[in-house]
Amino acid sequence: MLVNRDKTTAQFFALSTKPHSPSLFYDSERIQITQSTRYLRIEVDSKLRWVDHIESAVNKTSKTEMIKRLTEATWGGGGGAPQDVLVTTYKSYVRPVLKYGSEAYHTASDNTKNKLNIVQNSALKLICGAAKSTPTTALESQSDIKPPSRHGNDEIFREIN
């Protein structure tokens, strides 16, 4: 097996606040120590807070712009796309990005995971054509879309049972 020395890094996982960075070498070349690593499109930080991964997912979900365009009156010859088309678009393009890695980041803080809820709530308001003051539970019920906090839990419990 060949090791790409340019891509090889090491990362230590610890809850301690004391710095821990021993010198690691491969064929007499020092291996770079990092605080955050991207592995299988999941951003893993050394404290396992998942902030980087969730922020990356939130940034990628600018795909809600697609939903916004589909709701415009010029699409489809009049009043915008029907709600079922918008729900399918959301479930196909936006939700997989928010859900990816949820089995790992379910230990993230509620404040961090709330960023995913904000993205979904804004998409639901576009899908349902609702005002900003509309309760989120009503939007979830009308569109039959669960909150992001339940996506990962359902997958985990399905695997256990």
Rosetta constraint file for C-alpha pairs under 8 A:
AtomPair CA 3 CA 8 HARMONIC 7.44 0.50
AtomPair CA 4 CA 8 HARMONIC 6.20 0.50
AtomPair CA 5 CA 31 HARMONIC 7.91 0.50
AtomPair CA 8 CA 31 HARMONIC 6.72 0.50
AtomPair CA 8 CA 32 HARMONIC 7.33 0.50
AtomPair CA 9 CA 31 HARMONIC 5.73 0.50
AtomPair CA 9 CA 32 HARMONIC 4.98 0.50
AtomPair CA 9 CA 33 HARMONIC 5.82 0.50
AtomPair CA 9 CA 34 HARMONIC 6.61 0.50
AtomPair CA 10 CA 31 HARMONIC 6.65 0.50
AtomPair CA 10 CA 32 HARMONIC 6.19 0.50
AtomPair CA 10 CA 33 HARMONIC 4.83 0.50
AtomPair CA 10 CA 34 HARMONIC 6.15 0.50
AtomPair CA 11 CA 33 HARMONIC 5.70 0.50
AtomPair CA 11 CA 34 HARMONIC 5.34 0.50
AtomPair CA 11 CA 35 HARMONIC 6.20 0.50
AtomPair CA 11 CA 36 HARMONIC 7.27 0.50
AtomPair CA 11 CA 37 HARMONIC 7.43 0.50
AtomPair CA 11 CA 46 HARMONIC 6.66 0.50
AtomPair CA 12 CA 20 HARMONIC 7.67 0.50
AtomPair CA 12 CA 21 HARMONIC 7.91 0.50
AtomPair CA 12 CA 35 HARMONIC 7.63 0.50
AtomPair CA 12 CA 46 HARMONIC 5.98 0.50
AtomPair CA 13 CA 46 HARMONIC 4.66 0.50
AtomPair CA 13 CA 47 HARMONIC 6.11 0.50
AtomPair CA 13 CA 48 HARMONIC 7.52 0.50
AtomPair CA 14 CA 46 HARMONIC 6.61 0.50
AtomPair CA 14 CA 47 HARMONIC 6.14 0.50
AtomPair CA 15 CA 47 HARMONIC 5.96 0.50
AtomPair CA 21 CA 33 HARMONIC 7.08 0.50
AtomPair CA 23 CA 30 HARMONIC 6.95 0.50
AtomPair CA 23 CA 31 HARMONIC 7.53 0.50
AtomPair CA 24 CA 30 HARMONIC 5.79 0.50
AtomPair CA 24 CA 31 HARMONIC 5.49 0.50
AtomPair CA 24 CA 32 HARMONIC 8.00 0.50
AtomPair CA 25 CA 29 HARMONIC 5.20 0.50
AtomPair CA 25 CA 30 HARMONIC 4.36 0.50
AtomPair CA 25 CA 31 HARMONIC 5.44 0.50
AtomPair CA 26 CA 30 HARMONIC 6.45 0.50
AtomPair CA 26 CA 31 HARMONIC 6.74 0.50
AtomPair CA 35 CA 45 HARMONIC 5.74 0.50
AtomPair CA 35 CA 46 HARMONIC 5.28 0.50
AtomPair CA 36 CA 43 HARMONIC 6.76 0.50
AtomPair CA 36 CA 44 HARMONIC 5.52 0.50
AtomPair CA 36 CA 45 HARMONIC 4.12 0.50
AtomPair CA 36 CA 46 HARMONIC 6.06 0.50
AtomPair CA 37 CA 43 HARMONIC 5.76 0.50
AtomPair CA 37 CA 44 HARMONIC 5.25 0.50
AtomPair CA 37 CA 45 HARMONIC 6.39 0.50
AtomPair CA 38 CA 42 HARMONIC 5.43 0.50
AtomPair CA 38 CA 43 HARMONIC 4.48 0.50
AtomPair CA 38 CA 44 HARMONIC 6.10 0.50
AtomPair CA 39 CA 43 HARMONIC 6.54 0.50
AtomPair CA 39 CA 44 HARMONIC 7.28 0.50
AtomPair CA 42 CA 53 HARMONIC 5.94 0.50
AtomPair CA 42 CA 101 HARMONIC 6.53 0.50
AtomPair CA 43 CA 50 HARMONIC 6.98 0.50
AtomPair CA 43 CA 52 HARMONIC 5.85 0.50
AtomPair CA 43 CA 53 HARMONIC 4.52 0.50
AtomPair CA 44 CA 48 HARMONIC 6.38 0.50
AtomPair CA 44 CA 50 HARMONIC 6.36 0.50
AtomPair CA 44 CA 52 HARMONIC 7.46 0.50
AtomPair CA 44 CA 53 HARMONIC 7.01 0.50
AtomPair CA 45 CA 49 HARMONIC 6.64 0.50
AtomPair CA 45 CA 50 HARMONIC 6.53 0.50
AtomPair CA 45 CA 52 HARMONIC 7.33 0.50
AtomPair CA 48 CA 108 HARMONIC 7.63 0.50
AtomPair CA 49 CA 105 HARMONIC 7.86 0.50
AtomPair CA 49 CA 107 HARMONIC 7.76 0.50
AtomPair CA 49 CA 108 HARMONIC 5.44 0.50
AtomPair CA 49 CA 109 HARMONIC 7.24 0.50
AtomPair CA 50 CA 54 HARMONIC 6.24 0.50
AtomPair CA 50 CA 105 HARMONIC 5.95 0.50
AtomPair CA 50 CA 108 HARMONIC 5.90 0.50
AtomPair CA 50 CA 112 HARMONIC 7.77 0.50
AtomPair CA 51 CA 55 HARMONIC 6.07 0.50
AtomPair CA 51 CA 108 HARMONIC 7.73 0.50
AtomPair CA 51 CA 112 HARMONIC 6.23 0.50
AtomPair CA 52 CA 56 HARMONIC 6.07 0.50
AtomPair CA 53 CA 57 HARMONIC 6.27 0.50
AtomPair CA 54 CA 58 HARMONIC 6.16 0.50
AtomPair CA 54 CA 98 HARMONIC 7.77 0.50
AtomPair CA 54 CA 112 HARMONIC 7.24 0.50
AtomPair CA 54 CA 113 HARMONIC 7.28 0.50
AtomPair CA 54 CA 115 HARMONIC 7.49 0.50
AtomPair CA 54 CA 116 HARMONIC 7.31 0.50
AtomPair CA 55 CA 59 HARMONIC 6.13 0.50
AtomPair CA 55 CA 115 HARMONIC 7.76 0.50
AtomPair CA 56 CA 60 HARMONIC 6.22 0.50
AtomPair CA 57 CA 61 HARMONIC 6.33 0.50
AtomPair CA 57 CA 97 HARMONIC 5.92 0.50
AtomPair CA 57 CA 98 HARMONIC 5.70 0.50
AtomPair CA 58 CA 62 HARMONIC 7.60 0.50
AtomPair CA 58 CA 98 HARMONIC 7.17 0.50
AtomPair CA 58 CA 115 HARMONIC 7.20 0.50
AtomPair CA 58 CA 116 HARMONIC 6.61 0.50
AtomPair CA 58 CA 119 HARMONIC 6.83 0.50
AtomPair CA 60 CA 97 HARMONIC 7.26 0.50
AtomPair CA 61 CA 94 HARMONIC 5.80 0.50
AtomPair CA 61 CA 97 HARMONIC 6.92 0.50
AtomPair CA 61 CA 98 HARMONIC 7.63 0.50
AtomPair CA 61 CA 119 HARMONIC 7.57 0.50
AtomPair CA 63 CA 67 HARMONIC 7.23 0.50
AtomPair CA 63 CA 93 HARMONIC 7.05 0.50
AtomPair CA 63 CA 94 HARMONIC 6.25 0.50
AtomPair CA 64 CA 68 HARMONIC 6.29 0.50
AtomPair CA 64 CA 90 HARMONIC 7.61 0.50
AtomPair CA 64 CA 94 HARMONIC 6.96 0.50
AtomPair CA 64 CA 123 HARMONIC 6.10 0.50
AtomPair CA 65 CA 69 HARMONIC 6.22 0.50
AtomPair CA 66 CA 70 HARMONIC 6.28 0.50
AtomPair CA 67 CA 71 HARMONIC 6.32 0.50
AtomPair CA 67 CA 86 HARMONIC 6.30 0.50
AtomPair CA 67 CA 89 HARMONIC 7.15 0.50
AtomPair CA 67 CA 90 HARMONIC 7.26 0.50
AtomPair CA 67 CA 123 HARMONIC 7.38 0.50
AtomPair CA 67 CA 126 HARMONIC 7.06 0.50
AtomPair CA 67 CA 127 HARMONIC 7.17 0.50
AtomPair CA 68 CA 72 HARMONIC 6.73 0.50
AtomPair CA 68 CA 126 HARMONIC 6.38 0.50
AtomPair CA 69 CA 75 HARMONIC 7.62 0.50
AtomPair CA 70 CA 75 HARMONIC 6.02 0.50
AtomPair CA 70 CA 80 HARMONIC 5.86 0.50
AtomPair CA 70 CA 81 HARMONIC 5.48 0.50
AtomPair CA 70 CA 86 HARMONIC 7.25 0.50
AtomPair CA 71 CA 75 HARMONIC 7.19 0.50
AtomPair CA 71 CA 79 HARMONIC 7.51 0.50
AtomPair CA 71 CA 80 HARMONIC 4.47 0.50
AtomPair CA 71 CA 81 HARMONIC 5.59 0.50
AtomPair CA 71 CA 86 HARMONIC 7.88 0.50
AtomPair CA 71 CA 126 HARMONIC 7.17 0.50
AtomPair CA 71 CA 127 HARMONIC 7.36 0.50
AtomPair CA 72 CA 79 HARMONIC 6.98 0.50
AtomPair CA 72 CA 80 HARMONIC 4.95 0.50
AtomPair CA 72 CA 81 HARMONIC 7.77 0.50
AtomPair CA 73 CA 77 HARMONIC 7.41 0.50
AtomPair CA 73 CA 78 HARMONIC 5.11 0.50
AtomPair CA 73 CA 79 HARMONIC 4.40 0.50
AtomPair CA 73 CA 80 HARMONIC 4.52 0.50
AtomPair CA 74 CA 78 HARMONIC 5.63 0.50
AtomPair CA 74 CA 79 HARMONIC 7.03 0.50
AtomPair CA 74 CA 80 HARMONIC 6.39 0.50
AtomPair CA 75 CA 79 HARMONIC 7.19 0.50
AtomPair CA 75 CA 80 HARMONIC 4.93 0.50
AtomPair CA 75 CA 81 HARMONIC 6.46 0.50
AtomPair CA 76 CA 80 HARMONIC 5.88 0.50
AtomPair CA 76 CA 81 HARMONIC 6.21 0.50
AtomPair CA 81 CA 85 HARMONIC 6.30 0.50
AtomPair CA 81 CA 86 HARMONIC 6.68 0.50
AtomPair CA 82 CA 86 HARMONIC 6.58 0.50
AtomPair CA 83 CA 87 HARMONIC 6.12 0.50
AtomPair CA 83 CA 127 HARMONIC 6.10 0.50
AtomPair CA 83 CA 128 HARMONIC 6.72 0.50
AtomPair CA 83 CA 143 HARMONIC 7.90 0.50
AtomPair CA 84 CA 88 HARMONIC 6.12 0.50
AtomPair CA 85 CA 89 HARMONIC 6.09 0.50
AtomPair CA 86 CA 90 HARMONIC 6.14 0.50
AtomPair CA 86 CA 127 HARMONIC 5.73 0.50
AtomPair CA 87 CA 91 HARMONIC 6.10 0.50
AtomPair CA 87 CA 127 HARMONIC 6.71 0.50
AtomPair CA 87 CA 143 HARMONIC 6.71 0.50
AtomPair CA 88 CA 92 HARMONIC 5.95 0.50
AtomPair CA 89 CA 93 HARMONIC 5.93 0.50
AtomPair CA 89 CA 94 HARMONIC 7.62 0.50
AtomPair CA 90 CA 94 HARMONIC 5.07 0.50
AtomPair CA 90 CA 95 HARMONIC 6.18 0.50
AtomPair CA 90 CA 123 HARMONIC 7.65 0.50
AtomPair CA 91 CA 95 HARMONIC 5.15 0.50
AtomPair CA 91 CA 96 HARMONIC 7.07 0.50
AtomPair CA 92 CA 96 HARMONIC 6.78 0.50
AtomPair CA 93 CA 97 HARMONIC 7.22 0.50
AtomPair CA 94 CA 98 HARMONIC 6.62 0.50
AtomPair CA 95 CA 99 HARMONIC 5.91 0.50
AtomPair CA 96 CA 100 HARMONIC 5.86 0.50
AtomPair CA 98 CA 102 HARMONIC 7.95 0.50
AtomPair CA 98 CA 116 HARMONIC 6.56 0.50
AtomPair CA 98 CA 148 HARMONIC 7.35 0.50
AtomPair CA 99 CA 148 HARMONIC 7.10 0.50
AtomPair CA 99 CA 151 HARMONIC 6.60 0.50
AtomPair CA 99 CA 152 HARMONIC 6.90 0.50
AtomPair CA 101 CA 105 HARMONIC 6.34 0.50
AtomPair CA 102 CA 106 HARMONIC 5.73 0.50
AtomPair CA 102 CA 151 HARMONIC 7.44 0.50
AtomPair CA 102 CA 152 HARMONIC 4.86 0.50
AtomPair CA 103 CA 152 HARMONIC 5.45 0.50
AtomPair CA 103 CA 153 HARMONIC 7.57 0.50
AtomPair CA 103 CA 155 HARMONIC 7.46 0.50
AtomPair CA 103 CA 156 HARMONIC 6.59 0.50
AtomPair CA 106 CA 152 HARMONIC 6.81 0.50
AtomPair CA 106 CA 153 HARMONIC 7.73 0.50
AtomPair CA 108 CA 112 HARMONIC 6.35 0.50
AtomPair CA 108 CA 113 HARMONIC 6.53 0.50
AtomPair CA 109 CA 113 HARMONIC 6.34 0.50
AtomPair CA 110 CA 114 HARMONIC 5.89 0.50
AtomPair CA 111 CA 115 HARMONIC 7.18 0.50
AtomPair CA 112 CA 116 HARMONIC 7.98 0.50
AtomPair CA 113 CA 117 HARMONIC 7.10 0.50
AtomPair CA 113 CA 149 HARMONIC 7.23 0.50
AtomPair CA 114 CA 118 HARMONIC 6.40 0.50
AtomPair CA 115 CA 119 HARMONIC 6.62 0.50
AtomPair CA 116 CA 120 HARMONIC 6.35 0.50
AtomPair CA 116 CA 148 HARMONIC 6.44 0.50
AtomPair CA 117 CA 121 HARMONIC 5.91 0.50
AtomPair CA 117 CA 147 HARMONIC 6.68 0.50
AtomPair CA 117 CA 148 HARMONIC 6.05 0.50
AtomPair CA 117 CA 149 HARMONIC 7.60 0.50
AtomPair CA 118 CA 122 HARMONIC 6.26 0.50
AtomPair CA 119 CA 123 HARMONIC 6.37 0.50
AtomPair CA 120 CA 124 HARMONIC 6.10 0.50
AtomPair CA 120 CA 147 HARMONIC 7.55 0.50
AtomPair CA 120 CA 148 HARMONIC 7.45 0.50
AtomPair CA 121 CA 125 HARMONIC 6.27 0.50
AtomPair CA 121 CA 136 HARMONIC 6.60 0.50
AtomPair CA 122 CA 126 HARMONIC 6.49 0.50
AtomPair CA 123 CA 127 HARMONIC 6.15 0.50
AtomPair CA 124 CA 128 HARMONIC 6.00 0.50
AtomPair CA 124 CA 139 HARMONIC 6.17 0.50
AtomPair CA 124 CA 140 HARMONIC 7.31 0.50
AtomPair CA 124 CA 143 HARMONIC 7.48 0.50
AtomPair CA 125 CA 129 HARMONIC 5.59 0.50
AtomPair CA 125 CA 130 HARMONIC 4.88 0.50
AtomPair CA 125 CA 131 HARMONIC 6.77 0.50
AtomPair CA 125 CA 132 HARMONIC 7.05 0.50
AtomPair CA 125 CA 134 HARMONIC 7.96 0.50
AtomPair CA 125 CA 139 HARMONIC 7.08 0.50
AtomPair CA 126 CA 130 HARMONIC 6.74 0.50
AtomPair CA 127 CA 143 HARMONIC 7.81 0.50
AtomPair CA 128 CA 139 HARMONIC 6.88 0.50
AtomPair CA 128 CA 142 HARMONIC 7.66 0.50
AtomPair CA 128 CA 143 HARMONIC 7.22 0.50
AtomPair CA 130 CA 134 HARMONIC 6.31 0.50
AtomPair CA 134 CA 138 HARMONIC 7.26 0.50
AtomPair CA 134 CA 139 HARMONIC 7.40 0.50
AtomPair CA 135 CA 139 HARMONIC 6.72 0.50
AtomPair CA 136 CA 140 HARMONIC 6.17 0.50
AtomPair CA 137 CA 141 HARMONIC 6.08 0.50
AtomPair CA 138 CA 142 HARMONIC 6.08 0.50
AtomPair CA 139 CA 143 HARMONIC 6.06 0.50
AtomPair CA 140 CA 144 HARMONIC 5.49 0.50
AtomPair CA 140 CA 145 HARMONIC 5.02 0.50
AtomPair CA 140 CA 146 HARMONIC 6.04 0.50
AtomPair CA 140 CA 147 HARMONIC 7.27 0.50
AtomPair CA 141 CA 145 HARMONIC 6.94 0.50
AtomPair CA 146 CA 150 HARMONIC 6.57 0.50
AtomPair CA 146 CA 151 HARMONIC 7.12 0.50
AtomPair CA 147 CA 151 HARMONIC 6.98 0.50
AtomPair CA 148 CA 152 HARMONIC 7.45 0.50
AtomPair CA 149 CA 153 HARMONIC 7.13 0.50
AtomPair CA 150 CA 154 HARMONIC 5.99 0.50
AtomPair CA 151 CA 155 HARMONIC 6.57 0.50
AtomPair CA 152 CA 156 HARMONIC 6.20 0.50
AtomPair CA 153 CA 157 HARMONIC 6.08 0.50
AtomPair CA 154 CA 158 HARMONIC 6.01 0.50
AtomPair CA 155 CA 159 HARMONIC 6.33 0.50
AtomPair CA 156 CA 160 HARMONIC 6.38 0.50
AtomPair CA 157 CA 161 HARMONIC 6.16 0.50
